[in-house]
Amino acid sequence: SWLFNLRKITLRVCITYRCNATCEFCYARGLLEEFPKDMSLDDFGYLVRWAKQRGWRRIMFLGGEPTIHPQFTEMLDICYSQDIPVSLLTNALFNGNILEKLNLRPVNDIAVNYPLEDVPLIHRKQFLHNLESLSQGKGFLLLSGILDGQTDRWKKIVETAEKLKSIVFWSLPLPTYVGKPTEEKIFSKLRAYGVQLFEILKTCAQKDII
């Protein structure tokens, strides 16, 4: 598929493990203790030039939450100066300055982990505003939802995807570096995940959501 082929040429870079959210299913939970320092701008620039020389054709920003890195926008500029397309995995809780930068020079695609249930009420307005603004830009917006096998939290993601005319990518929770969910807990609920996914896909098909 196009997504699989894209991943083969994309170098994934975690520029920080700090985050401004506490999502229940974060795969990187605990990594901040082992890697407390942000990647420096010099190291990032060296990495981008090295990647380009070796045939990598895209940089994906990961974390943690990459947009809280104090030099995130400068890192975007380095990619642009090297003609390297950019992908961004984010929780979309960034401020207006970051949003302005992303709209001024859109990244190629943005995948938003949809953490609305974990977002404090005072930040939800900014989160939804960011989503709507990004959906109207030139970049490709994808919402990312995590199955839990039991609740109907997915309905809010589907509702937002319908409003924004966005694609939704669904996945199982990944085992975290520390704490839950564990592999045993995940595999013990596969049937529940399957039932939930079937209901989600049926609803998405009715609403013409990919």
FENVENUR-V197727 format. One line per field, one symbol per residue. ss: DSSP state (H for helix, E for strand, - for the rest). psi: psi as a letter, one per 20 degrees, with the letter a starting at -180 (. if undefined). burial: 1 if it has 16 or more other ideal C-beta (glycine too) atoms within 10 Angstrom, else 0. A space follows every 10 residues. Layout:
ss = ???
psi = ???
burial = ???
This chain:
ss = -HHHHHHH-E EEEE------ ---------- HHHH------ HHHHHHHHHH HHH----EEE EE---HHH-- -HHHHHHHHH H---EEEEEE -----HHHHH HHHH----EE EEE--HHH-- HHHHHHHHHH HHHHH----E EEEEEE---- ---HHHHHHH HHHH--EEEE E--------- --HHHHH--H HHHHHHHHHH HHHHHH----
psi = rhgghhhhjp pppoiqjqqj rlphkphjpi hhhhmhqqpq hghggggggg gghjjpjqpp prbaohiipi kghhhghggg hjkoqpqpor jkjrahgggg ghhgnprgqp popnkghipq hiihggghgg ggghhiairp ppqpqpqijh rkhhhhgggg hggilqqppq rqqqprhqbq qrgghgiikh ghgggghghg hgghhhjlp.
burial = 0000010001 1011111110 1010111110 1100000110 1001101100 1100010111 1111111110 1110110110 0001111111 1111000110 1100011111 1111110010 0000011101 1011100010 1111111110 0001001101 1001011101 0110010000 1000010010 0010011001 0001000010
